[in-house]
Amino acid sequence: MSADIGALIEKVKRDPEFLALERRRRRFAWGLSLIMAAIYFGFILTVAFAPGLLATRVGGGVTTVGIPLGVGVILAAFVLTGLYVRRANSDFDVTTERIIERLK
């Protein structure tokens, strides 16, 4: 790593706008993580403490409530990941690039 890049990295790390961006990014990421943890552990706790609920048949077939709920947990992970990627591409990355260009 050249000295110029190292100096730029240090300037970016100390920049107030970058520090605010990092706080926003961290808060958003932790929020999504907590949502996913609540969904996942909610499902696991339902499996542990209310298995009869998950064993309830949907319609007249062989599918139980547990199958769509399990699929929902997986889909929630994809949706939350997509939300993070969208926000990162439209806000976090753009702001980071603007900060780097300003500090060059």
N, C-alpha and C positions, 0 to 999 in steps of 0.2 A: 504494500500500500504506500503510495507516494505521500510526501509531507503535505502537499496541497489537499489531497483527499482527507487525510487525517485532520487537518485544520478545519476543513469544511464540516466534517462530522462533528467536531467539538463545538463549532459555532451553532450548528443545527440543534444539538443537544441542549444548549443553553438558551435558545430562542424562546421567548415567552409564548409566542403563537404555537410553536411546536409542543411546548409543555402542555398548553391548553388542549391541543389536538390529542395528545397522548392520554390525557385525563378523560376526554370524551370517548375515545376509542376503547379505553379500558373499561369505563362504565357501561358502554354498549355491549362489549363482549361478555362482561360478567353478568349483565342482565339476561342476555340470551342463554348463557350457561345455566343460570338459576332456573329459567323457564324450562330448559331441557331436563335438568335434574328433577324438577318437580313432576314433569310428565313421566319420566322414567321410573322414579321411585314411587309415584302414585300407582303406576301399573304393577310394579313389583309388590307393593303393599296390598294391592287388591288381590294379586295371586296368592299371597300369604294368608290374608285374613278374610277374604270373601271369595273363595274359589267357586262357590256355588253360583255367584253372580256371573262369573266368566263362563261357567258351564251351561248357562241358559241358552237354549237353541233359538236361533233367529229364523223366523218363518217356520216352515215344516220340514226343512232340510237338515243336513248334518252340521252345518256351520253354527258355531257358538259365538256368543258375544266376545269372547276372548280373541278370536281371529281378527275381526276388524279393529279391535282396540290395539292389538299387537302391531298390526299394519299401520295404524295411526301413529304409534310411537315412532316407528321407522320413518314414516312420512314427515312427522314433525321435525326430526333431525335434518332431513333434506331441506325443508322449508326454512328452518332457522339458519342453516348454513347459507342458503340462497339469500336471505335477508342480510346476513353479514357481508357476503361477497358484494351484493348490490351497493350497500352503504360504503364499503371500502373502496369500490371502484368509482363511485360518484362523489364521495366526500373526502375520505381519508387520504386516498392517493393524490387527488387533485390538490388538496391543501398542502400535502407534503412537497409536491413538485413546485408549488408556488413559493413555499418557504425556501427551498433549495435555490431556486432561480433568484430570489431576492437577496440571498446571502452570498451568492457567488461573487 
